[in-house]
Amino acid sequence: MAAIKTFIKKHAILLYFSLTFIFTWGCMVLIVGPGGFPMTAEMAETMGPLVYTGMLVGPITAGLLMTSLVDGKAGFRELLSRLRTWRVGIRWYAVSLLAAPLLATVVLLTLSLFSPAFMPALLAADGKLSLLLTGVMTGLMVGLFEELGWTGFAIPRIRVRYSVLSTGVMVGFLWGAWHFLPFWEGDSFVAALPLALLLARLFSWLPPFRVLMVWVYDRTQSLLVVILMHASLVFTTLTLPSMELTGLQLLTWLLVWAAVLWGAVIVIDKASGKQITQPSIQERAAES
């Protein structure tokens, strides 16, 4: 038993991500059935909401399970403490809640000068209140369930060893890969544009946004603030880019959005005195 506990603690991060993928993808396969992926358009329309709900099982289940195995009751007390940390200054709430929707709105309004297809969906929607409420409620649920795992367990442990940038990029790419199944389409690997869309959806903008999330957590140590930041991102993706965007227009939005987020990472790093790219304490100790 002692050997098992030692193994779990030594490989806690690897086990967390492995369990997250197993629980998430396993739950989604149970929902759609064997051979259900890639989903057809009809399946995506009828079963999509249930599949996306099933996705949330992975991060929170893996995070709470690993917290129990690695740290026990003390780990849950520490997790609750970070969840209840809310006195962090109004500017961090402004960053967490407004950064994603404001940047996305600027990008879409700029692109709309070239095509009306890029006009923010919320501005053109008939049922604005319904769309707003759906975005807010979905965002809060997704943010809570995901970040109790990503930031609740994995990110603080990775951050000890790596910079904000390295931590965010590593988790961001894994975060993107974790989204693979619902974005996998029948022609994703048989034509250049669908493959480019799949890669852009998974790996173009999620890593830079995760870098920003790690930076916010690093400065606040507040799990609550990161949950709100994730919620604002989900709200943004549900209410601003039009669901009618397809093909080259969708690819354009994804790549420009990613470029703006990477630009924000660079600007913040320069303005903050290298808070994003400076080595971790462990890295600096190893270099000295």
C-alpha positions as CSV (number, residue, x, y, z in Angstrom):
1,M,0.0,0.0,0.0
2,A,2.8,2.4,0.8
3,A,4.4,1.7,-2.5
4,I,1.2,2.5,-4.3
5,K,0.8,5.8,-2.5
6,T,4.4,6.7,-3.3
7,F,3.8,5.9,-6.9
8,I,0.6,8.0,-7.0
9,K,2.3,11.0,-5.4
10,K,5.3,10.7,-7.7
11,H,3.2,10.6,-10.9
12,A,0.3,12.7,-9.7
13,I,0.2,15.0,-12.7
14,L,0.5,12.3,-15.3
15,L,-2.2,10.3,-13.5
16,Y,-4.5,13.3,-13.3
17,F,-4.4,14.0,-17.1
18,S,-4.7,10.3,-17.9
19,L,-7.8,10.0,-15.7
20,T,-9.3,13.2,-17.1
21,F,-9.1,11.8,-20.6
22,I,-10.3,8.3,-19.6
23,F,-13.3,9.6,-17.7
24,T,-14.2,12.2,-20.3
25,W,-13.9,10.2,-23.4
26,G,-15.3,7.1,-21.7
27,C,-18.4,9.0,-20.6
28,M,-18.9,10.4,-24.1
29,V,-18.5,7.0,-25.8
30,L,-21.1,5.6,-23.3
31,I,-23.5,8.4,-24.3
32,V,-23.2,8.0,-28.1
33,G,-22.4,4.3,-28.2
34,P,-19.5,2.3,-29.8
35,G,-18.6,3.7,-33.2
36,G,-20.5,6.9,-32.4
37,F,-17.5,9.2,-33.2
38,P,-17.1,11.0,-35.4
39,M,-20.7,12.1,-34.9
40,T,-23.0,12.7,-37.9
41,A,-24.7,16.1,-38.2
42,E,-27.9,14.6,-37.0
43,M,-26.3,13.0,-33.9
44,A,-24.5,16.2,-33.1
45,E,-27.8,18.1,-33.2
46,T,-29.7,15.6,-31.0
47,M,-27.0,14.4,-28.7
48,G,-24.6,17.3,-28.7
49,P,-25.8,18.9,-25.5
50,L,-25.6,15.6,-23.6
51,V,-22.1,14.8,-25.0
52,Y,-20.8,18.2,-23.9
53,T,-22.3,17.7,-20.5
54,G,-20.6,14.3,-20.3
55,M,-17.3,16.0,-21.0
56,L,-17.5,17.8,-17.7
57,V,-17.3,14.5,-15.8
58,G,-13.5,14.1,-16.5
59,P,-11.7,17.1,-15.0
60,I,-13.7,17.4,-11.8
61,T,-13.8,13.7,-11.1
62,A,-10.1,13.2,-11.8
63,G,-9.3,16.4,-9.8
64,L,-11.2,15.4,-6.7
65,L,-10.1,11.8,-6.9
66,M,-6.4,12.8,-7.1
67,T,-6.8,15.4,-4.4
68,S,-8.1,12.7,-2.1
69,L,-5.4,10.2,-3.0
70,V,-2.5,12.7,-2.8
71,D,-3.5,15.1,0.0
72,G,-6.5,13.7,1.7
73,K,-8.6,16.0,3.9
74,A,-5.9,18.6,4.0
75,G,-6.1,18.8,0.2
76,F,-9.8,19.4,0.2
77,R,-9.4,22.1,2.9
78,E,-6.8,23.8,0.8
79,L,-9.0,23.5,-2.3
80,L,-11.9,25.1,-0.5
81,S,-9.7,27.9,0.7
82,R,-8.6,28.8,-2.8
83,L,-12.2,28.5,-4.0
84,R,-13.2,31.0,-1.3
85,T,-10.4,33.5,-2.0
86,W,-12.3,36.4,-3.4
87,R,-10.5,39.5,-2.0
88,V,-8.1,40.0,-4.9
89,G,-8.8,43.5,-6.1
90,I,-11.4,44.7,-8.6
91,R,-8.9,44.7,-11.5
92,W,-8.6,41.0,-11.5
93,Y,-12.4,40.6,-11.7
94,A,-12.3,43.0,-14.6
95,V,-9.6,41.0,-16.4
96,S,-11.3,37.6,-15.7
97,L,-14.8,38.7,-16.7
98,L,-14.2,41.2,-19.5
99,A,-11.0,40.2,-21.3
100,A,-12.5,37.5,-23.5
101,P,-15.7,39.1,-24.5
102,L,-14.1,42.5,-25.2
103,L,-11.3,41.2,-27.3
104,A,-13.6,38.9,-29.2
105,T,-16.0,41.7,-29.9
106,V,-13.2,43.9,-31.2
107,V,-11.9,41.1,-33.5
108,L,-15.4,40.3,-34.8
109,L,-16.4,43.9,-35.4
110,T,-13.1,44.4,-37.3
111,L,-13.7,41.3,-39.4
112,S,-17.3,42.4,-40.0
113,L,-15.9,45.4,-42.0
114,F,-14.9,42.7,-44.6
115,S,-17.9,40.5,-44.3
116,P,-21.2,40.8,-42.4
117,A,-20.9,37.1,-41.5
118,F,-18.5,38.1,-38.7
119,M,-21.0,40.5,-36.9
120,P,-21.2,39.4,-33.3
121,A,-24.1,37.0,-32.9
122,L,-25.4,38.7,-29.7
123,L,-25.8,42.0,-31.6
124,A,-27.8,40.3,-34.4
125,A,-29.8,37.8,-32.3
126,D,-33.6,38.2,-31.8
127,G,-33.7,36.6,-28.4
128,K,-30.8,38.5,-26.8
129,L,-31.9,37.9,-23.2
130,S,-32.3,34.2,-23.8
131,L,-28.9,34.0,-25.4
132,L,-27.3,36.0,-22.6
133,L,-28.8,33.8,-19.9
134,T,-27.8,30.6,-21.7
135,G,-24.2,31.9,-22.0
136,V,-24.0,32.9,-18.4
137,M,-25.4,29.7,-16.9
138,T,-23.5,27.4,-19.2
139,G,-20.3,29.3,-18.6
140,L,-20.6,29.1,-14.8
141,M,-21.3,25.4,-14.9
142,V,-18.4,24.6,-17.3
143,G,-16.0,26.9,-15.5
144,L,-16.7,25.3,-12.1
145,F,-16.6,21.7,-13.3
146,E,-13.4,22.1,-15.4
147,E,-11.4,24.4,-13.2
148,L,-11.8,22.2,-10.1
149,G,-9.6,19.9,-12.0
150,W,-7.3,21.9,-14.3
151,T,-6.6,24.7,-11.8
152,G,-7.8,22.9,-8.7
153,F,-5.3,20.1,-9.0
154,A,-2.9,20.1,-12.0
155,I,-1.8,23.7,-12.6
156,P,-0.4,24.6,-9.1
157,R,1.8,21.4,-9.3
158,I,3.0,22.1,-12.8
159,R,3.6,25.8,-12.0
160,V,6.1,24.8,-9.3
161,R,8.4,23.4,-12.0
162,Y,7.7,25.7,-14.9
163,S,7.1,29.3,-15.9
164,V,3.6,30.7,-16.4
165,L,4.2,30.5,-20.2
166,S,5.4,26.9,-20.2
167,T,2.6,25.8,-17.8
168,G,-0.1,27.5,-19.8
169,V,1.2,26.1,-23.2
170,M,1.5,22.5,-21.8
171,V,-2.0,22.5,-20.2
172,G,-3.4,24.5,-23.1
173,F,-2.4,21.8,-25.7
174,L,-3.7,19.1,-23.4
175,W,-6.9,21.1,-22.9
176,G,-7.2,21.3,-26.7
177,A,-6.6,17.6,-27.2
178,W,-9.2,16.9,-24.5
179,H,-11.8,18.6,-26.8
180,F,-11.0,16.3,-29.8
181,L,-14.0,13.9,-29.9
182,P,-16.8,16.5,-30.2
183,F,-14.9,18.5,-32.9
184,W,-13.9,15.4,-34.9
185,E,-15.9,15.4,-38.1
186,G,-16.2,12.7,-40.8
187,D,-14.0,14.5,-43.2
188,S,-11.5,15.9,-40.7
189,F,-8.6,13.8,-42.0
190,V,-9.5,13.6,-45.7
191,A,-9.3,17.2,-46.8
192,A,-7.0,20.1,-46.0
193,L,-9.6,22.7,-44.9
194,P,-11.5,20.4,-42.4
195,L,-8.1,19.3,-40.9
196,A,-7.0,22.9,-40.6
197,L,-10.3,23.8,-38.9
198,L,-9.9,20.9,-36.5
199,L,-6.4,21.9,-35.6
200,A,-7.3,25.6,-35.3
201,R,-10.3,24.8,-33.0
202,L,-8.1,22.6,-30.7
203,F,-4.7,24.2,-30.7
204,S,-4.7,27.8,-32.0
205,W,-6.4,29.8,-29.3
206,L,-6.8,27.5,-26.3
207,P,-3.1,27.5,-25.4
208,P,-2.7,31.4,-25.3
209,F,-5.9,31.8,-23.3
210,R,-4.8,29.1,-20.9
211,V,-1.5,31.1,-20.5
212,L,-3.6,34.1,-19.5
213,M,-5.6,32.0,-17.1
214,V,-2.4,30.7,-15.4
215,W,-1.1,34.2,-15.1
216,V,-4.3,35.4,-13.5
217,Y,-4.2,32.5,-11.1
218,D,-0.5,33.1,-10.4
219,R,-1.2,36.7,-9.4
220,T,-4.4,36.0,-7.3
221,Q,-4.1,32.4,-6.1
222,S,-7.9,32.5,-6.4
223,L,-9.7,29.5,-7.9
224,L,-12.9,31.5,-7.9
225,V,-11.4,34.1,-10.2
226,V,-10.2,31.5,-12.6
227,I,-13.6,29.8,-12.7
228,L,-15.1,33.2,-13.6
229,M,-12.5,33.7,-16.3
230,H,-13.3,30.3,-17.8
231,A,-17.0,31.1,-17.6
232,S,-16.5,34.3,-19.5
233,L,-14.6,32.4,-22.2
234,V,-17.5,30.0,-22.6
235,F,-20.0,32.9,-22.6
236,T,-17.9,34.5,-25.3
237,T,-17.8,31.4,-27.6
238,L,-21.5,30.8,-27.2
239,T,-22.8,34.3,-27.7
240,L,-20.3,36.2,-30.0
241,P,-19.0,34.3,-33.0
242,S,-21.9,33.3,-35.2
243,M,-22.7,29.6,-35.3
244,E,-23.2,30.1,-39.1
245,L,-19.5,30.6,-39.6
246,T,-18.0,27.8,-41.7
247,G,-15.1,27.0,-44.0
248,L,-12.6,29.8,-44.6
249,Q,-14.6,32.3,-42.6
250,L,-14.5,30.1,-39.5
251,L,-10.8,29.4,-40.0
252,T,-10.2,33.2,-40.3
253,W,-12.0,33.9,-37.1
254,L,-10.1,31.2,-35.2
255,L,-6.7,32.2,-36.4
256,V,-7.2,36.0,-35.9
257,W,-8.7,35.3,-32.5
258,A,-5.6,33.2,-31.6
259,A,-3.2,35.9,-32.9
260,V,-4.9,38.5,-30.7
261,L,-4.7,36.3,-27.7
262,W,-1.0,35.6,-28.3
263,G,-0.5,39.3,-28.7
264,A,-2.2,39.9,-25.4
265,V,0.2,37.4,-23.8
266,I,3.2,39.3,-25.3
267,V,1.9,42.7,-24.2
268,I,1.1,41.6,-20.7
269,D,4.5,39.9,-20.3
270,K,6.3,43.1,-21.4
271,A,4.2,45.4,-19.3
272,S,4.4,43.2,-16.2
273,G,8.2,42.8,-16.1
274,K,8.3,39.2,-17.5
275,Q,5.7,37.8,-15.1
276,I,4.7,35.3,-17.8
277,T,8.1,34.2,-19.2
278,Q,10.3,34.4,-16.1
279,P,11.4,30.9,-14.9
280,S,9.8,29.2,-11.9
281,I,11.4,29.3,-8.5
282,Q,12.6,25.7,-9.1
283,E,14.0,26.6,-12.5
284,R,15.8,29.6,-11.1
285,A,17.3,27.5,-8.2
286,A,18.5,24.9,-10.7
287,E,20.2,27.6,-12.8
288,S,22.0,29.2,-9.9
